[in-house]
Amino acid sequence: MDGGSAVNRGAVTTHSDLVEASLSNLRDHRADAARWLAIEVLLSDEAALEDDALALRLHSLQDRLEAMTRVRYGVA
């Protein structure tokens, strides 16, 4: 894959189109999806959230992954 292409907002017109585009993106960028999901799991763990510094770093990392994804697809 070329790192992703800009989103063509006109190409996604139905819920099914959106789901298919999302699944395709997940397949193309499994490592990023796995990292994002791992962070989500940690953020749902009450013990992890007791550590304020850890929670802040996890939120920062998730924000960074989301920003990189937006840039990759031209929606930043």
C-alpha contacts under 8 A as a table, 3 or more apart, distances in Angstrom:
res1	aa1	res2	aa2	distance
1	M	4	G	6.76
1	M	28	D	6.94
2	D	5	S	7.45
3	G	72	R	6.52
4	G	72	R	5.48
4	G	73	Y	5.83
5	S	72	R	6.69
5	S	73	Y	5.32
5	S	74	G	7.18
6	A	72	R	7.10
6	A	73	Y	4.35
6	A	74	G	4.49
6	A	75	V	7.38
7	V	73	Y	5.39
7	V	74	G	6.09
7	V	75	V	7.05
8	N	11	A	5.46
8	N	12	V	7.34
9	R	12	V	5.81
9	R	13	T	7.99
10	G	13	T	6.52
11	A	17	D	7.96
12	V	15	H	7.99
12	V	17	D	5.23
12	V	18	L	5.73
12	V	21	A	7.80
13	T	17	D	6.30
13	T	18	L	7.47
14	T	17	D	5.11
14	T	18	L	6.39
15	H	18	L	5.11
15	H	19	V	6.25
16	S	19	V	5.10
16	S	20	E	6.12
17	D	20	E	5.15
17	D	21	A	6.07
18	L	21	A	5.11
18	L	22	S	6.09
19	V	22	S	5.07
19	V	23	L	6.13
20	E	23	L	5.13
20	E	24	S	6.10
21	A	24	S	5.11
21	A	25	N	6.17
22	S	25	N	5.10
22	S	26	L	6.16
23	L	26	L	5.02
23	L	27	R	6.24
24	S	27	R	5.18
24	S	28	D	6.19
25	N	28	D	5.02
25	N	29	H	6.05
26	L	29	H	5.20
26	L	30	R	5.48
26	L	33	A	6.27
27	R	30	R	5.43
29	H	32	D	5.60
29	H	33	A	6.35
30	R	33	A	5.01
30	R	34	A	6.01
31	A	34	A	5.09
31	A	35	R	6.24
32	D	35	R	5.11
32	D	36	W	6.16
32	D	65	L	7.29
33	A	36	W	5.11
33	A	37	L	6.09
34	A	37	L	5.09
34	A	38	A	6.05
35	R	38	A	5.09
35	R	39	I	6.31
36	W	39	I	5.23
36	W	40	E	6.31
36	W	62	Q	6.25
36	W	65	L	7.03
37	L	40	E	4.91
37	L	41	V	6.24
38	A	41	V	5.12
38	A	42	L	6.34
39	I	42	L	5.09
39	I	43	L	6.07
39	I	58	L	6.29
39	I	62	Q	6.73
40	E	43	L	5.02
40	E	44	S	6.34
41	V	44	S	5.22
41	V	45	D	6.64
42	L	45	D	5.17
42	L	48	A	6.36
42	L	58	L	7.95
43	L	46	E	7.66
43	L	48	A	6.89
43	L	49	L	6.51
43	L	55	A	6.98
43	L	58	L	7.25
44	S	49	L	7.77
45	D	48	A	5.37
45	D	49	L	6.39
46	E	49	L	5.06
46	E	50	E	6.40
47	A	50	E	5.28
47	A	51	D	7.43
48	A	51	D	5.80
48	A	54	L	6.96
48	A	55	A	6.84
49	L	52	D	6.36
49	L	54	L	7.18
49	L	55	A	5.39
50	E	55	A	7.79
51	D	54	L	5.33
51	D	55	A	6.22
52	D	55	A	5.09
52	D	56	L	6.12
53	A	56	L	5.15
53	A	57	R	6.23
54	L	57	R	5.10
54	L	58	L	6.09
55	A	58	L	5.09
55	A	59	H	6.20
56	L	59	H	5.21
56	L	60	S	6.14
57	R	60	S	4.96
57	R	61	L	6.04
58	L	61	L	5.09
58	L	62	Q	6.13
59	H	62	Q	5.10
59	H	63	D	6.10
60	S	63	D	5.06
60	S	64	R	6.17
61	L	64	R	5.03
61	L	65	L	6.25
62	Q	65	L	5.13
62	Q	66	E	6.19
63	D	66	E	5.13
63	D	67	A	6.11
64	R	67	A	5.05
64	R	68	M	6.16
65	L	68	M	5.15
65	L	69	T	6.25
66	E	69	T	5.08
66	E	70	R	6.26
67	A	70	R	5.08
67	A	71	V	6.26
67	A	76	A	7.09
68	M	71	V	5.14
68	M	72	R	6.12
69	T	72	R	4.97
69	T	73	Y	6.35
70	R	73	Y	5.32
70	R	74	G	5.98
70	R	75	V	4.93
70	R	76	A	4.95
71	V	74	G	4.99
71	V	75	V	6.01
71	V	76	A	5.01
72	R	75	V	7.86
73	Y	76	A	7.91
